[in-house]
């Protein structure tokens, strides 16, 4: 209903107590101030100032509008300041998403560095599968996401660009007393008689199913355990073995051993996904993620 410039003029006239002094402050002519105030009073439905022999003062209606005007103008000024630091990359909110194992050490390490380089940036972190994160990037709910091409590539998302961050090898978690615990790297067929701990099997593509098929066998038994803490507990108890991404190595308890497998296809690619016009703080986080992942800078 009311233009911001008109509200600023109302506040200036109220502070100066004079159309003439307000005109001088705002670099207007006195007649321009009179016309703008008259137009504002018409919008407001009646006079806003008492005209005095020397100057003007707010009447009850003017005091009411003045109170709202100062609140509105302060909020707009605060928004302007927030946007300035946001676009400079020095502050504001940064919404970051990542898949579960990226949140074990890779993303937290980069965010810790971001806190040092951009202390004014407030990070809002979330976790989810890649398809959900890509969708949230596309609709503007995220400013950056760490995603993976497992199991069937990156889903398309309008206006989203992706950059390869690193390769994430899958290794096998064994209890320390296992016969292969000291073997370093071996063929998956060595584990053909083991029970496997897996969140899903048979109803959608999994690396375990594909790797076992390449090795020429099917798992003797699959125990469906979704959470990593549960998988590690079962492995430690000798109830099965599990494929574990290298990104999760920092969460593996000391009672377990991670061993490499000779199948070169047991790996996934980790990407950083950004909107078409990323925030400066998001680009800084991309740089720090590259450092955390040991990735070379772009050519």
N, C-alpha and C positions, 0 to 999 in steps of 0.2 A: 504493500500500500504506500509506504513512504520510501523515497529514494535515500540512499546513504548520504549523498551530498547535502540533501535538505536537513537530515538529522545532524550532520556535522555543523551546519550553519545554525541550527537551533541551539546546539550546545555552545557554540562560539558567542552568539548574541547573549545567551544567559550568563556566560562567564564575564563578558565585557560590560553588560548592562547598557549597551548602546549599539544601534545599527551602524553608526559611523565607525566606532572603534572595531567592531567585528569586520566591517568592510576592509579596514586598513590591515587587520591581522591576516585576512584571507586573500588580500590583493583583489578585492571586488570593488565596484563602485557602490556608493551608498544607495543609489536608486535600485541597483541589481539586488542588493540585500533586501530592500523593502519589498520588491516584487516576489522574491523567492519565499520570504516569510509569509506574505499574503497568500501565495499559492498553497503553502503548507497549511496555513490556517483553514483555507477552504477545504483541503483534504481532511483535516482533523474535525471539521464540522463546527468551527467557531474560533474565536480569538485564543491565542496562546500567551500573549503578553499584555500587561497593562501598560498603556502609553502614559508616561509621566512627563512633567515639564522638563526634566533633565534625564533623558534616557528611557529605558523600558525595564520591566521585571516580569518574571513568569507569574501567570495566574494559576489557579488550581489545575486547569486542564493542561497548561504548559508544564507545570511541575510533574504531572503524571507522565506526559510524553517524554519529558527530559530524562526521567528515571529510566524508562525503557530504552531511550536513545543511547545513553551512556553505556548501558549493558550491551546493547547490540554492537556499538562501535568498538568496545573493548574486546568482545568475542571475535569480531572481524580482524582486529589488530593482532590478537593472539594467533588466529588462524594464519594470518599473513606471515608472522614470525615462524610458526611451525613449518609452513610450506617452504619458506626460504631455507631453513636448515635441512629439511627433507631433501630438497632438490640439490643442495650442496653436498649431501652425503654426510653431514655432521650431526644429524639428529633425526628425530621422528621415529615412527614405528617401522619395523622391517619384519614382514611375515614370512617365515621360513618353514618349509616342510621337508621331511626325509623319511625313507623307509627304515624299518626297525633297526637292522644291524648297522646302518650308517650312523645311527644315533648313539652307538656304543662308545666310539672314540673319535671317528673322523669329523663329524659335524660339531660335537662339543669342543674339540680342540681348535677348530677354526673360529667358532663363536667366542672362545676365550681370547683369541688373538684380536678379533673384531672389537671386543670390549676395550682392549688396549689402544687400538688405532682409531676407533670411533666411539669414545665413551658416551657421547650423547645419543647414540642409536639404541633404541629399546627393541629387543628382539621378541617376537611372539612366535614360539616354536610349536610345531605340531608333527604328528607321526601318522603314516598311512601307507597303503600300497601304491605302487607307481601309477596305476590308472586313475585312482582318486586324486593323487597329487597333480597329475597333468591336467585333469579337469578343473581343479581349483585354480591352477595357474591361468588357464584359458578364461575363466570367468572373473579373474581379478582378485581372488581371495588370497593368493600367495604372491610374494615378490620374487621368490627363488625356491627351487626344490631340488633335492638330491634324489635321483631316480635310477632305476636299473632296467636293463633290457631283458631280464629273466622273467617269465620263461619264453615269451614269444615276441620279443622286440618291444620297442617303445610305441605306445599308442599315439595316434595323431592327435594334435590339439591346435586349434586355430590360434595364430599369433604367438606361438611358443617356439623358441629356439633351444637347441640342446648342444652341449659341448662335452666331449669325452673327458672324464676326469681320471679314471684309472681302470685297470683290470683287477677283478676280485676273484682269486683262486679259491675253489672249494677243496677243503681238506677233510680228513676223517678224524673224529674224536674217539679215542680209545681209553679205557682205564689203564692206569700205569702198570698194572700187572698183566696186561694182555701180551700174548706171545709175539705180536708185531709192534709193540710200543716202541722198541728201539730200532726199528727198521728204517726210519727216515722216509723213504718213498718206495711204494710198491704198487703192484697191479691190483685192481679192484677185485679180481677173481679170488684173491687170497681171503676175501671176506664173504665168499658166497654162502657159507653156512651160518652167518651171523643173522641175528634179528636186527632190523633197522628201525630207528626212531625218526618218524617223519610226520609232518603236520597233515599231509594228504598224500594219497597214492591211488592211481588207477582211474580217478574221475576227472583229472586234468593233467596237462603236461608237468612233469617234474624232472629235475636234473638227475635224481636218483634212478627213476624209471629209464630214462634215456641212457644213462651211463651203464646200468646193469644190462640193458639190451645190447649195447655195443660190446660188453664183456662176455656176452653169450649165456647169461643166466638170469633168473628171476629171484628176488629176495625170498629166502625161506619163510620169513615172517616180517610183517610191518606193524609196528606199534605206533598208533597215531597219538603223538604228543605235539601240541602246537607251540608252547612257550619254550624259549631257550633254557630257562632255569630248570624246567621239567626234563628236557632232553639231557642236560648235563647230569642231573640227579640219577636218571636211569642208566646213563653210561657209567657213572661212578659206581653204581651198584652191580655192574656186570650184566645188565638186562638187555643190552643192545649197543649198537654203535650208531653214529650220526654224521652226516655231512655238515660241515661248519664253514661258512665263508671266512676268509682271512680277516675281513673287517670285524668279525666277532671275536678275534683271538684274545683281545684284552679282557673279555668277560669269562673266558674259560678257566674254571677253577684249577688249582694246582694238583688235584687228584686225577686230572686227565692229561692226555698227551695228544697233540695235533700232529698228524702225519700227512705227508703229501702223497698224491696218487699219480700214476703215470699217464692217465688219460688226459691229453691236452685240452679236451673240450670241456673239462670240469672247471669252468670259469664263467663269469658274467662281466659285462661292462657297466661301469657306474658313470652316470652322466650328471651334469648340472643343467637344469632347465630354467630358462628365464623368459619373461615376456619380451615382446618386440622392442619395447622402450624401457629397459631396466633402470631402476634407481641407482644412483652412484653408490649407495651403501651396499646394494646387491652385487655390483661389480667388484667392490672391495672384498666382499665375502667370497666371491668366485676366486679372486686372487689368493685369498688365505686358504681356501679349500685345496687349491692346486699345491700350495706349499705343504699343507698337512698330508696330502696324498703323495707327495714327491713327484708331481707331474711337472714336466718342463713347461715354461711359459709359451704362449702361442707365438708362432713365427712372425 
